[in-house]
Amino acid sequence: MPGGAVIFVAHLHALLVPAWRRGARWLLLLTPLELVYCCAVRIRRWCYSRGLFSVQRLPVPVVVVGNITVGGTG
């Protein structure tokens, strides 16, 4: 992420995580965004299952490592 985006994500994290842990009711306002995201993911998966989006096969094995976090997670 570019520098400005990293700072934005850090501020967003500092706002949302404590609110989530407190059970802040204003977080319910994010529900419509969740629904939009879920619909987008389902449409994307549907497009792959119907062959509308293609999968690129690579000539070498690929290792995918997800959820990498640096520092402070333990």
C-alpha positions, 0 to 999 in steps of 0.5 A, a space after each residue: 500500500 502507498 504511504 497514505 493508504 497505510 496511514 488511513 488503514 491504521 487510523 481505521 483499525 484504531 477506530 474500529 477494533 476498540 469499537 467492535 470489542 466494546 460492542 458499539 451499536 453504531 457499527 450496525 451502520 456498516 451492515 449495508 456495506 457488508 451486504 454489498 461486499 457479500 454480493 460482490 463476492 458471490 457474483 465473482 465466484 459465480 463468474 468463475 464457476 460459469 467460466 466468465 472469468 478465466 483461471 491462469 495456469 502457471 508452469 511452476 508450482 505456486 505457494 500462497 501464504 495468507 494472513 501474514 501479519 508483522 509484529 504484535 499478533 501473539 
